[in-house]
Amino acid sequence: MSAVFTLDTHIDIRWPNPPDPRLEGPMRVDFPKMERGGLRGAVFVAYVPQGRRDAAGHAEAAARAEAMLRHIRGRADGVARRFCATAAELEEAVAAGALAVLSAVENGYAMGSDLGAVARWRALGACYLTLTHDGHNDLADSARPKPSLGDEAAEHGGLSALGRDAIGALNRAGMMVDVSHVSKAGMMQAAEVSRSPVVATHTACRALRDHPRNIDDEQLDALRRVGGLVQVTAVSAFLRAPPPGQGAAAEASVEDMADHVDHAVRRIGVEHVGLSSDFDGGGGVKGWENAAETGGLTAALRGRGYGPREVGLLWSGNFLRVMRAAEATAG
């Protein structure tokens, strides 16, 4: 087992008809790739795309999210792969040398207006909820509105009243609040409303790449102020601007990820910075194209002078701290 516990905290799965993760397959993450690359833990995400905000749309989204959470939990065999719903279970899996399997929900659209969904998701093992995806929902404004769904630039001015109540429900359930995809106003409000530190599980630094999905220095400062966490993710479009005259971003590398890590560390300290891939959801950069290449990112960080303590914090230590803080607010 690696001396550093490597935990990728945001990985999408194919849905419907997900491939068997026990077999080497077409996805960027499966168990053979994790073993080969030394990736010891993964948060697989029950992602729900934004749709129509009516009873039928919300019901379909809720059913999808819960089916995905059950599927993710079923990926663990309890021996070589352990499902972990708490920080303590995660540490036990690490100590046993097992791969750690975790789950989360991406897009509060899946809740509709049913705050009881949070407790159900937590009972299924989910450790965090990403409040929005692309497109406003009933909880909050998105950093990327969807005009095709009738979105204006802003709808709620950040969080809605329901969104504030949802954060309360997440706190009571011991789930982390993920502010990735949320508008700046919504993210700043969530940081203040939540009784536990918030986390942006897959984003990058707007100071280096002006992209609507990235967070600026004021947002970084807010994360530090509340004890939260920003996790730099392996999405090329978030890391590098496209070449002049080209619509698509240049392919980024682990060195670009390290640039964003460096900026965040200088701004708010290594205790508030982490890493994720967004594999199978758009992530993948030179040097870390899939789980089998996890060592490439570690090597890039070590090349920047990060020692074992700092690399451990970036890969998992900071996320575990926020996870424990969320658990401590439960009840």
NORPELIN-V458018 format. One record per residue. N is the residue number from 1. PSI is psi in whole degrees, -180 to 180 (999 if undefined). BURIAL is b if it has 24 or more other ideal C-beta (glycine too) atoms within 12 Angstrom, else e. D_FIRST is the distance of its C-alpha to the first C-alpha in Angstrom with 1 decimal. Layout:
N;PSI;BURIAL;D_FIRST / N;PSI;BURIAL;D_FIRST
This chain:
1;139;e;0.0 / 2;146;b;3.8 / 3;-30;e;6.5 / 4;130;b;8.4 / 5;109;b;8.3 / 6;118;b;10.0 / 7;117;b;12.8 / 8;116;b;15.7 / 9;11;b;18.6 / 10;100;b;21.4 / 11;128;b;21.3 / 12;158;b;24.5 / 13;154;b;25.0 / 14;136;b;28.0 / 15;135;b;30.8 / 16;-174;e;32.8 / 17;56;e;31.5 / 18;141;b;27.8 / 19;162;e;26.2 / 20;115;e;23.8 / 21;-10;b;20.3 / 22;-15;e;19.0 / 23;145;e;20.8 / 24;124;e;20.5 / 25;-161;e;23.4 / 26;-14;e;25.4 / 27;158;b;23.4 / 28;-20;b;21.2 / 29;123;b;18.5 / 30;172;b;17.7 / 31;-40;b;14.8 / 32;-41;e;14.7 / 33;-40;b;14.8 / 34;-47;b;11.9 / 35;-43;b;9.7 / 36;-34;e;11.3 / 37;-2;b;11.1 / 38;22;b;7.6 / 39;113;b;9.6 / 40;-12;b;8.1 / 41;153;b;11.6 / 42;134;b;15.2 / 43;107;b;18.7 / 44;138;b;21.0 / 45;131;b;24.6 / 46;89;b;27.8 / 47;133;b;29.9 / 48;117;b;33.7 / 49;151;b;36.0 / 50;134;b;39.0 / 51;-162;b;42.1 / 52;137;e;45.5 / 53;71;b;45.8 / 54;177;e;47.9 / 55;-43;e;47.4 / 56;-43;e;46.5 / 57;-44;b;44.0 / 58;-39;b;42.3 / 59;-42;e;42.3 / 60;-42;e;40.8 / 61;-41;b;38.0 / 62;-43;b;37.3 / 63;-41;e;37.1 / 64;-48;b;34.7 / 65;-45;b;32.3 / 66;-35;b;32.3 / 67;-39;b;31.9 / 68;-41;b;28.9 / 69;-41;b;27.3 / 70;-40;b;27.8 / 71;-45;b;26.4 / 72;-44;b;23.2 / 73;-36;b;22.8 / 74;-11;e;23.6 / 75;-23;b;20.6 / 76;138;b;18.4 / 77;-1;e;18.8 / 78;-5;e;17.7 / 79;-81;e;15.2 / 80;-27;e;12.6 / 81;118;b;13.7 / 82;132;b;15.1 / 83;134;b;17.9 / 84;121;b;17.9 / 85;-12;b;21.2 / 86;164;b;20.7 / 87;-38;b;18.5 / 88;-43;e;18.2 / 89;-36;b;17.1 / 90;-45;b;14.4 / 91;-36;e;13.1 / 92;-40;e;13.5 / 93;-43;b;11.4 / 94;-47;b;8.5 / 95;-32;e;9.2 / 96;-6;e;9.6 / 97;17;e;6.4 / 98;155;b;9.1 / 99;137;b;10.0 / 100;127;b;12.5 / 101;122;b;15.9 / 102;169;b;18.6 / 103;159;b;22.2 / 104;168;b;24.9 / 105;133;b;28.5 / 106;112;b;29.9 / 107;107;b;33.6 / 108;-6;b;35.7 / 109;-31;b;38.3 / 110;-16;b;36.8 / 111;-23;b;38.2 / 112;-126;b;41.7 / 113;16;b;43.5 / 114;95;b;41.8 / 115;-21;b;39.9 / 116;-17;e;39.1 / 117;-33;b;36.6 / 118;-48;b;34.1 / 119;-37;e;34.0 / 120;-43;b;33.6 / 121;-41;b;30.7 / 122;-39;b;29.0 / 123;-28;e;29.7 / 124;-6;b;27.9 / 125;-1;b;24.8 / 126;137;b;25.4 / 127;-17;b;24.1 / 128;163;b;26.3 / 129;125;b;29.5 / 130;117;b;30.3 / 131;-40;b;34.0 / 132;173;b;35.5 / 133;-145;b;34.8 / 134;119;b;37.4 / 135;137;b;40.7 / 136;147;b;42.1 / 137;-169;b;41.7 / 138;-11;b;43.3 / 139;-38;b;40.8 / 140;165;b;40.8 / 141;145;b;41.7 / 142;152;b;39.3 / 143;-21;b;38.7 / 144;90;b;39.8 / 145;158;b;42.8 / 146;97;b;43.9 / 147;-29;e;47.6 / 148;-21;e;47.5 / 149;10;e;47.0 / 150;13;e;49.7 / 151;135;e;47.6 / 152;-180;e;49.3 / 153;-39;e;47.5 / 154;150;e;47.0 / 155;-45;b;47.9 / 156;-7;b;46.9 / 157;29;e;46.8 / 158;-113;b;43.0 / 159;147;b;42.2 / 160;172;b;44.7 / 161;-39;e;45.7 / 162;-39;b;43.7 / 163;-40;b;40.7 / 164;-41;b;41.1 / 165;-37;b;41.4 / 166;-39;b;38.2 / 167;-39;b;36.3 / 168;-42;b;37.8 / 169;-40;b;36.6 / 170;-44;b;33.1 / 171;-44;b;33.2 / 172;-30;b;34.6 / 173;-10;b;31.9 / 174;23;b;29.1 / 175;146;b;28.0 / 176;151;b;27.3 / 177;115;b;30.0 / 178;121;b;29.0 / 179;11;b;31.7 / 180;146;b;30.7 / 181;-11;b;33.7 / 182;146;b;36.1 / 183;160;b;39.1 / 184;-45;b;39.2 / 185;-44;b;41.7 / 186;-40;b;39.7 / 187;-45;b;36.5 / 188;-40;b;38.3 / 189;-41;b;40.0 / 190;-40;b;36.8 / 191;-36;b;35.3 / 192;-34;e;38.3 / 193;-39;b;38.8 / 194;138;b;35.4 / 195;-12;b;34.9 / 196;159;b;31.1 / 197;141;b;29.7 / 198;161;b;29.6 / 199;140;b;27.0 / 200;100;b;27.7 / 201;-22;b;24.6 / 202;100;b;25.6 / 203;-167;b;28.2 / 204;-174;b;29.0 / 205;123;b;31.5 / 206;-23;b;35.2 / 207;-28;b;36.2 / 208;-25;b;34.6 / 209;110;b;35.3 / 210;89;e;38.2 / 211;140;b;37.0 / 212;-21;b;37.9 / 213;-7;b;34.3 / 214;162;b;33.3 / 215;144;b;33.9 / 216;-180;b;36.2 / 217;-33;e;36.1 / 218;-39;e;38.1 / 219;-39;b;35.6 / 220;-44;b;32.8 / 221;-38;e;34.9 / 222;-39;b;35.3 / 223;-44;b;31.6 / 224;-42;b;31.3 / 225;-35;e;34.4 / 226;8;b;33.0 / 227;21;b;29.5 / 228;-162;b;28.2 / 229;133;b;25.7 / 230;133;b;26.2 / 231;115;b;23.5 / 232;131;b;24.2 / 233;161;b;23.8 / 234;51;b;23.7 / 235;115;b;27.3 / 236;-43;b;29.6 / 237;-26;b;32.7 / 238;-17;b;31.4 / 239;-33;b;30.3 / 240;144;b;33.2 / 241;152;e;36.9 / 242;151;e;38.5 / 243;152;e;40.5 / 244;131;e;44.2 / 245;0;e;46.0 / 246;140;e;43.0 / 247;-31;e;42.0 / 248;149;e;38.3 / 249;149;e;35.7 / 250;150;e;34.6 / 251;125;e;31.1 / 252;174;b;28.8 / 253;176;b;25.7 / 254;-25;b;22.6 / 255;-35;b;25.1 / 256;-41;b;27.3 / 257;-44;b;24.5 / 258;-34;b;23.9 / 259;-45;b;27.7 / 260;-39;b;27.7 / 261;-47;b;24.9 / 262;-46;b;26.9 / 263;-48;b;30.0 / 264;-40;b;28.6 / 265;-44;b;27.0 / 266;-36;e;30.4 / 267;-46;b;32.2 / 268;-2;b;30.4 / 269;148;e;27.6 / 270;-22;b;23.8 / 271;-7;b;23.6 / 272;21;b;25.2 / 273;142;b;23.4 / 274;-168;b;20.5 / 275;149;b;19.4 / 276;166;b;19.7 / 277;-35;b;20.6 / 278;32;b;23.4 / 279;146;b;22.3 / 280;13;b;24.9 / 281;18;b;27.2 / 282;-11;b;28.2 / 283;159;b;25.1 / 284;116;b;23.9 / 285;165;b;24.6 / 286;127;e;24.6 / 287;-17;b;21.1 / 288;70;b;19.5 / 289;-24;b;21.5 / 290;177;b;19.0 / 291;-26;b;15.4 / 292;-16;b;14.7 / 293;22;b;15.8 / 294;-35;b;13.7 / 295;-21;b;13.0 / 296;-38;b;16.8 / 297;-41;b;17.2 / 298;-43;b;14.8 / 299;-40;e;16.8 / 300;-40;b;20.0 / 301;-41;b;19.3 / 302;-33;e;18.4 / 303;-23;e;21.6 / 304;0;b;23.5 / 305;6;e;22.6 / 306;126;b;20.0 / 307;-176;e;18.0 / 308;-42;e;14.6 / 309;-49;e;16.5 / 310;-42;b;18.2 / 311;-39;b;15.4 / 312;-40;b;13.6 / 313;-44;b;17.0 / 314;-42;b;17.6 / 315;-35;b;14.5 / 316;-30;b;14.6 / 317;-42;b;16.3 / 318;-39;b;19.7 / 319;-41;b;19.4 / 320;-37;b;18.3 / 321;-46;b;21.4 / 322;-37;b;23.7 / 323;-45;b;22.4 / 324;-40;b;23.2 / 325;-39;b;26.5 / 326;-43;b;27.5 / 327;-34;b;26.8 / 328;-19;e;29.0 / 329;-5;b;31.9 / 330;152;b;32.0 / 331;999;e;35.1
